[in-house]
Every structure is written in structure tokens, then in C-alpha cells.
Amino acid sequence: MTACYRTQIPGGVASGSSVFHPYVGRDSLAGRLATIEMGPLLLREVALIRGIGTFEPLLPFNGLGPLKEKQFWVELRASGVRHQRRDVRDQAFALFATLGGYPLAHTRVDAGWDEIASQLVETVVLRAIQHDLRVGERGRRRDEPLLREVFRLGCRYVGQAPGQALYVEDSH
């Protein structure tokens, strides 16, 4: 996720989770900032970027409230069964399942997965480790190689809950 913040610069926007590091201790920016969280691409966005087609969402824009209601899920299932653009939805889902929800993976259709993965590691993973996570409690610098290894192990066992013993054994 990327967070965007309005700064003191008129009309300016600074993006990234570490944007406030230069401001720490100087100014609270109270009343002059806003946060916008951006998640992965939605299926309809993948379809649009890839030129497959379009379809209307059942969930309202920025409306997560209906997710708590059983009726929404009943309607969602029924919509999926009768979906007029099922082919578009299914193609978009196949691309999303294969490449994930990063815009880079869908805008660079000429690039192979190795190139996309390399760019994601460089522009997302390493930058987060080297910049966003570099300072720990009380200003202590964090161990970058340790952060990289924890990330690698987290990726290897995504969706699982392995214990400490497995991580220790795997890292040797």
C-alpha cells in the first residue's frame, strides 16, 4: 500500500510510507495532511488496463460497509453466476492470479515475469527494507540482512504459520 500525504507545499503531494521522516520533530502538519491508502488493482481495473473489456462493480466505490452484510454476499454470488461479461471477468482473474495486483505487472505486457519480479523487488521490497524500515525503536538502526531474510522466509511460507524452529532450520 502507498500512502499519499498533502504537505505544506501548495498543491503538493508526497507519496510513500516514509514521507514524514524529514519532518519528525519539526512540525506536526496538523490539519494539513490527508492519507489515501491504495490497495492492489481490482479485477475491473486489470481488465481495463489489459484492454479485455469492462464490467460494473457490485461493491460501491470506497464502500466497504456492505461486506458486513449477508445480503451483499448473496447478491455477489448471484451476480457472478449471471454475469454478462463473465469472459472478461474470468480473463482478468486469471491475470490477477498469475501476476498479482501491481499496476507494473499489467502495464508492461511485453515484459517477462523475471523482469517484473526484479522491478517489484527493487522498487517495493528493497526500498521498504532500506528506507521505510531502517530505523527501529528509539532511533536504533535495524539489521538490513536480517530484514531481507525475514522477508524471504515470509514469502516462502505465505499463507502458512510455520514455527520458529522451521525458520531457523530453513535459514541455514
C-alpha positions, 0 to 999 in steps of 0.5 A: 500500500502507498500512502499519499500525504498533502504537505505544506507545499501548495498543491503538493503531494508526497507519496510513500510510507516514509514521507514524514521522516524529514519532518519528525520533530519539526512540525506536526502538519496538523490539519494539513495532511490527508492519507489515501491508502491504495490497495492492489488493482481490482479485477475491473481495473486489470481488465481495463488496463489489459484492454479485455473489456469492462464490467460494473462493480457490485461493491460501491466505490470506497464502500466497504460497509456492505461486506458486513452484510449477508445480503451483499454476499448473496447478491455477489454470488448471484451476480457472478453466476449471471454475469454478462461479461463473465469472459472478461471477468474470468480473463482478468482473474486469471491475470490477477492470479498469475501476476498479482495486483501491481499496476507494473505487472499489467502495464508492461505486457511485453515484459517477462515475469523475471523482469517484473519480479526484479522491478517489484523487488527493487522498487517495493521490497528493497526500498521498504527494507532500506528506507521505510524500515531502517530505523527501529525503536528509539532511533536504533538502526535495524539489521538490513540482512536480517530484514531481507531474510525475514522477508524471504522466509515470509514469502516462502511460507505465505499463507502458512504459520510455520514455527520458529524452529522451521525458520531457523532450520530453513535459514541455514 
